[in-house]
Amino acid sequence: MELKLKSIACPLCQEVSNRPLLTSADVRCHLPGRFTVVRCEGCNHRYLNPRPADECLADCYPVGYAPHQAAVTALQTNSAAVSADSAVSRPADSTPWYLRWLPLRRLPGLRRLYYWLMDDRTQPVPDAVRTAPGVSPVALELGCATGAWLLKLKSQGWSVSGVEMCEGPAAVARAAGLQVLTATLETAALPSESLDLVAAWMVLEHTPQPLQTLSEVRRILKPGGRLIFSVPNAECLESRIFGSAWYCLDLPRHLQHFNAPSLHLILEQAGFTEISIEQHRTLIGAWGSVGNLIRRMLPHNRLGAWLQRYPEQPRLILQLLSAPVAIVLAWCGQGEGLTVSARRPQSAQAVSSPADATSGPGRAAGG
């Protein structure tokens, strides 16, 4: 049964004119149909059009959807991501085997090199800054899946909760002792100005109305509260090389395809300030893209199937070997993903509502 699709205007500026960029089948979950990414003629934002109808959005995520399957443990140590203003504590049992071996441990700078190479900037964990003695700052993760990142955040002293659209991963998170609602941000009806931090890792690209989502985030953040999130980088070198086989394309689940200019545009429209964007230093998606290409030519090839699954369970040695290339690409603005930080202003200021965008195409969001 094919998904019901509907044609839409640009989610950022409401321009109806667009230009097709690529068409692809669902490479990851094999849902029936073909899906087209277009570029808005008004602001250059890229988005899926037509997209799944609202009542079909949940059907895009089968039970086995990989990002919902991550196991929850108290210590998640695959990434040594560090926020711009704080270091992540590293438990003793996270030391890799080659740093435990006595002769290697004596090599000057080896441990520091390891953590520098593994700092992929994908999911920073900020330190908890208490505004009053004994009161923990409050954080919410959107699309928290099974809650792995929330547990990291909790270990840093935050009071945490999550929102997850799909019941399966939400139930896993609750079984781990986390407070997680099965809802979307819009249906959760959270109180205004109640949160110090909102995080959303690889979530905004899944939302049908990203400007409305960001405006709702601004509402629930306290003045001065911080938003951190990540999205795939639609303008990265990987996307240009692999095209419709790009692992991070993930049609039809990725409804939006952002670049740095479009992120600046939508965050400013939603009323955020102090916007900073950092390039991811990883090539995990590239391995999956190679797998997609192999399986396209050789559908039953085992190597292709293994590479397609690689981003779900990356091998440490391959991450280390590819890290120097990933770091150079990030320095050149070609990281496969973007991590964004922004704040709700301390004082009130004028905010563009989603309806305001209909008055004109707005500023171009990049080429």
Secondary structure, 3 states (H helix, E strand, C coil): CCCCEECCCCCCCCCCCEEEEEEEECCCCCCCCEEEEEEECCCCCEEECCEECHHHHHHHCCCCCHHHCCCCCCCCCCCCCCECCECCCCCHHHCCHHHHCHHHHCCCCHHHHHHHHHCCCCCCCCCCCCCECCECCEEEEECCCCCHHHHHHHHCCCEEEEEECCHHHHHHHHHCCCCEEECCHHHHCCCCCCEEEEEEECCHHHCCCHHHHHHHHHHHEEEEEEEEEEEECCCCHHHHHHHHHCCCCCCCCCCEECCHHHHHHHHHHCCCEEEEEEECCCCHHHHHHHHHHHHHHCCCCHHHHHHHHHHHCCCHHHHHHHHHHHHHHHHCCCCCEEEEEEECCCCCCCCCCHHHHHHCCCCCCCC
